[in-house]
Amino acid sequence: MLTVPGLCWLCQMPLALSGWGICSVCTRSLEGRLTVCPQCGLPATSRHIPCGRCLKKSPPWNALVAVDDYVPPLSRLIHALKFSGQSSLAQPLARLLLLAVLQARRSRTLPKIDRVVNVPLYRRRHWRRGYNQSDLLCRPLARWLGCEYDASALTRVHATAIQHQLNARLRKRNLKNAFRLELAVKGLHIAIVDDVVTTGSTVAELSRLLLRSGAASVQVWCLCRTL
């Protein structure tokens, strides 16, 4: 999986700028492929107005931005980042997410973000993996967007079962009171950055925590939204 420096992670063609990681052709192939609801990120008839699901019962966050569905080739890169120790993939993937956020800002009204926050891992899982992939995505995003970032803004206060092994009902129960906010967010526009949003249970729990603590709005930014 490890690529030669200067070659695209996906097509293996030479890059104009080696730090990009993914060439412009592959990047364009991922842009705007899906018509999804701007709030929940699930399939919809319009990219500009909330879907019927959100009109009936909206998620706790205000907007969701995703690069693509959790399908190859992006899913393979995320799997390599999370489970194969290939942390060098984080910056190229963060760049894809940045482009998706900028595209979303052009097509709909999104407030400027004051702070990005990562989805925290429990300390034992963090130690075993060696890093938090959400943290690695946040660092370049905060720098590029000129917003605040503190890796310890949110903490996971107890170990939870692995989410992808649970159904939607158990995922929600699994995360109850699992997180703690470590700094003031009153009046701030916050973006939660994650690699994959599946049922949305994790980002929903974090969104409710941030909004209860006075955040002005919460967006969810992810590489993949499982459709």
N, C-alpha and C positions, 0 to 999 in steps of 0.2 A: 504493500500500500504506500510505503514511503516513496515520494517522488523526487526526481532530480531537481535541485534548485533552479528556478527559471522556467520550469515547465508547468503547464496547467494541471491541477490535481485531477481534472475530469477527462480532458481529451489528450493530455500529454503533449500538446503543441507549445512552442516557445511563447513566453510572456513578454510583452513590451516592458512591463515593470515586474520584476520577480516577486516583490512583496505582495502583489495582488493575490497570488495563489490560484486564482481562477480567471481565465481569459475573458475578454469582452464578449466573444461569441457565446460561450457557455453561460455567461451572466445574463445576456439578453434572452437566451432560451428559457431562463427561469422566471423572467419578469412578466407579470400580468397574465399568467396562464390560466388563473382561476377567477371565477366570478363568485365572490364570497361576501357575506354580510360584513359591513364595516365595524360592527360591534362584537358579535360572537365569533366571526371568522369562519363560519360554516357555509356550505353552498347556498346561494341565494340568487334571485333574479336581478339584483342591482348591487353595485359596489358603493352606492352613495347614500342609501337609506336603510335603516334597520329592517331586518327580515321579520316575518310574522312571529317567529319564536321569540325574538327580542321584544316585540311590541306586546306580546302576551306576558312574558316574564324575562326581563333583561338580566344579563349577568352583572355582577357587582362592579366590574370595570367599565370604563367609558368607551374604549376603542381597542381593537386588536389588529396588529400588523404582523403578517407572516410572509416568509419568502415563498413557501410552497407547501404542498401536501407532504406527508412523511412517506415518500416513495424514492426509489433510486432516480438520479444518482446522489441526491442530497442526503438521503437516509444513510447511505454507506459512509459518507464523510462524518456525519454526526456519530454514528456507531464507533468509528475509528477514534474520534475525539474523546468519547466517553469511556470506552472500554479497551482501547489498544494503546493508550498512553501517548497518542499523537497530538500533543498540545499545540504543536506548530500550526495545526489546522484552525485554531481559534481566530486568528486575525483575518485570514481570508473569509471565513464564515461570517465574522463580524462585519466585514465590508459588504457582503451580500445583504445582511440585515440593515445596514445603514442605507443602502440604495433602496430597499423596500420601504423604509421609513420616509425617505425623501420623496419617493414616488407617491406615497400615501398623503403626504403633506400637500403635494401639488393637486391631488384629485379631490381632497376633502379637507375640511377645517379641523386641524388638530392643534391644541395649544402647545406652545413651546415648553419643552420639558426642563424643569429645574434640577432634577436629580434622577439618576438611574439606580436601581437596586437589583441585586442578584437574588436568585432563589437559593437559600442556604442549604448546605448538606449538614447532616449530623456529623460531629467531629470524628467519629470512628470511620464513617464512610469516606469523609474527606481525606483522612490519613491514609486509608487503603488505596484510594485512587491517586493521591498525590496532589490533587488540585480540584477546584470546583469549576466545571466547564462554563457555568453561568458567569462566574467571576471573570474568567478569561475573555468572555464576550463583552462584558461591561467595560473593561479597562480601555480598549481602543475606542469604543463607542462614546464614552464620556469625553475622551480627548478630542475626538473629531467634532463632536457636537458642542463642546465648550460648556458642559454641565457638570454638576457635582457628582461625585461617586465615593462612597465609603464601603469597603468590602464587608464591614461588620455592622452595617445598618440594620440587618435582620439576622437573627440567629434561630436555629432549630433547637428547641429546648429539650426534646427527648427523641429517642430513636423511633422511627416508624417503619412499618412494613414497606417493601418496595412497591411503588405505586402501580407499575405495569403488570403486576401479578394479581391485582385486585379488580373487582368490578366497580362500576360507578358509585353504587351505594356505599361499599366498603371504603373506597378511596376518600369519600367525604368524611366518614367517621374516623378514618385513620389519621386525618390531619387536624382534627379538632384540638385547638389550643396547643398546636405543635410549634408555633412560631412566637417570637418576641421581637418587638421593635426597640432599637437601642438609641434612637435619636429623634429629635423633634421634626415633624413634617407638616405642621400646621400651615395651611395656605399654599403649599407647594404642589406643583404638577409633577407627578411621579410616573416613571416607566419601569415596569417589572420586566426584566430580561430573562428569558428561558430558552433552552434549546428546542424542546418539543412540548406542545400543549396537546393533550389527548382529550380527557373529559373536561379539563379546566379546573379540577378540584383544587390543585395546589395554588394556582394563580388567583382563584376565587377567594380562598382563605386568606392569602396575603393581601388582596385588594380590600377585603372587609376590614382587616386589621389596620391598613393604612388610612382608609376613609374614617374609621372610628377614631383614629388619632388626629383627624383634622386635615388630611390631604385634600387639596382642592379638586383634583381629578387623578385618575389612575388609568394608564394605558398598559397594555400587554404587548410586548415585542418578542417574537419567537422566530426561530429558523423554520420550524414546521408546525403546521396545525393539522392534526390527524382528522381527515374528513370521512 
